[in-house]
Amino acid sequence: MSGSNPILAGSAQSIEAYQQAIAQSSQAVIEWLKQPEMYQGKSVAELRERIALDFNPQGLGNQVAIERAIEYFLKDSLSVHHPQCVAHLHCPSLVVSQAAEVLINASNQSMDSWDQSPSATIIEMKLIEWLRGLVGFPHGEAGVFTSGGTQSNLMGLMLARDAFFARQGHAIQQDGLVGDLRKIRVLCSENAHFSVQKNMALLGLGYQSVTLVKTDALARMDVNDLAEKITQAKARGEQILAIVATAGTTDAGAIDPLRSIATLAAEHQIWVHVDAAWGGALLLSEKYRDYLDGIDLVDSITLDFHKQFFQTISCGAFLLKDERHYALMRYQAAYLNSEFDEAQGVPNLVSKSLQTTRRFDALKLWMGLEALGQQQYAAIIDHGVTLAQQVAGYVSEQSSLELVMPPQLASVLFRYRSPEQAGSHNDAAVALLNQRIGDALLESGRANVGVTEFNGVTCLKLTLLNPTVTLEDIKVLLTLVERTAGELPGA
Ligand SMILES: Cc1ncc(COP(=O)(O)O)c(C=O)c1O
């Protein structure tokens, strides 16, 4: 082998190389954190032009590789911690989450089998047990950490599908799908996350299997319409394999009435999965925990820690109420989770996951809880919810801004109207103006504000996760929105 040993190990040479690489990278992060801009403002075309994969066959060495990553990646990254970076459910991360990443990455444990992650497996299982307690699920260990909301929703829908078919005597994992599949339905609200559709397609049932339930004025599932849709489906001979309720819709942050949905579903023996990717953060809240009333009544839950739990990407979890349902996805691989191991109680978590090799992301939540304690964790979660209420009050008072709907979690949906557009019904012009404001803000590098559509209305979105952001910061941002609108050519 030419050159020095590139592998991380216990030799003096490797440890020195590791220290240098980490010191150089963390120094670059420190410089980047101090940058005042949210983004350097390069366009798609500029970045395509600038970034070239001209690999040197001899290798450049760690130091130059890191320098080039700083130059071509880090400098043109979005500052997610910046107070004016509020477009998405994309959080700034805890300092302790960064420390956890160092440990996760250097130890490189793999969560599929106990012999690849002994202490990590036990920590993850204990965290799942703890999360179940927080939700109000029975004592147990059914659940697993996932790559995020999409995968957790897939697990919920897959197990709901397989439990549904198992009741009719079919083992889907073994035999594949059977019967009149075009009659299978999943019900979710009009505002549920698109991963419901994508996952149903992946599960072989297509977008056509998803029936959308109407929402009320606050974007929550309308339980009367849900009851109506169940009755209509039954009358047409359709079969409902699950209801997906959302606790925290992506834009409005709406929380569906979980208790009423679960009660109705129980009458019809329908599986309920709750997508609490965002709103699950309120499990820790002191002020807003009751928003999740009824979450303990459902069959499975999605939680995401890389949203309002402030963990680095990726970090999510899936919780399954009745652990017997895990038998539906049972697969034994001799080299990972053999019967021999199982008989001895060796916990090989591959049995609970769709992934095989899997990161020890659970450590981030563990360390976050240890470092902050539940009180401080709750306080930084509650901050965003309270701030959204204050911002909504402020927006309502501005003549050029229009609140699209009252906030429920930590987002504010609003529109800008130019003085000429005040009172106008030309929604297309207002929509275009708001789209152009969002684009211009990112292009200038000054702010990242979401542009979305709500009930057919194009609007701007502030997702106020960042606990260091104040009402004053948002007032500055809203002034920038107005100024940007005024500066747009032809506006
Ligand atoms: C309500 C909801 N569910 C699921 C997801 C998907 O989560 P992930 O991006 O972690 O896969 C999102 C993403 O924003 C979401 O808002």
Ligand as a Chemical Component Dictionary entry (heavy atoms), coordinates in Angstrom:
data_LIG
# 
_chem_comp.id                   LIG 
_chem_comp.type                 NON-POLYMER 
_chem_comp.pdbx_formal_charge   0 
_chem_comp.three_letter_code    LIG 
# 
loop_
_chem_comp_atom.comp_id 
_chem_comp_atom.atom_id 
_chem_comp_atom.alt_atom_id 
_chem_comp_atom.type_symbol 
_chem_comp_atom.charge 
_chem_comp_atom.model_Cartn_x 
_chem_comp_atom.model_Cartn_y 
_chem_comp_atom.model_Cartn_z 
_chem_comp_atom.pdbx_ordinal 
LIG C1 C1 C 0 -45.789 15.616 8.887 1  
LIG C2 C2 C 0 -44.567 15.020 8.258 2  
LIG N1 N1 N 0 -44.458 13.692 8.163 3  
LIG C3 C3 C 0 -43.397 13.099 7.604 4  
LIG C4 C4 C 0 -42.368 13.850 7.089 5  
LIG C5 C5 C 0 -41.205 13.170 6.455 6  
LIG O1 O1 O 0 -40.161 13.119 7.356 7  
LIG P1 P1 P 0 -38.653 12.836 6.864 8  
LIG O2 O2 O 0 -38.292 14.008 6.019 9  
LIG O3 O3 O 0 -37.901 12.746 8.139 10 
LIG O4 O4 O 0 -38.681 11.565 6.101 11 
LIG C6 C6 C 0 -42.426 15.243 7.164 12 
LIG C7 C7 C 0 -41.334 16.071 6.627 13 
LIG O5 O5 O 0 -41.325 17.253 6.731 14 
LIG C8 C8 C 0 -43.556 15.842 7.756 15 
LIG O6 O6 O 0 -43.679 17.165 7.822 16 
# 
loop_
_chem_comp_bond.comp_id 
_chem_comp_bond.atom_id_1 
_chem_comp_bond.atom_id_2 
_chem_comp_bond.value_order 
_chem_comp_bond.pdbx_ordinal 
LIG C1 C2 SING 1  
LIG C2 N1 SING 2  
LIG C2 C8 DOUB 3  
LIG N1 C3 DOUB 4  
LIG C3 C4 SING 5  
LIG C4 C5 SING 6  
LIG C4 C6 DOUB 7  
LIG C5 O1 SING 8  
LIG O1 P1 SING 9  
LIG P1 O2 DOUB 10 
LIG P1 O3 SING 11 
LIG P1 O4 SING 12 
LIG C6 C7 SING 13 
LIG C6 C8 SING 14 
LIG C7 O5 DOUB 15 
LIG C8 O6 SING 16 
# 
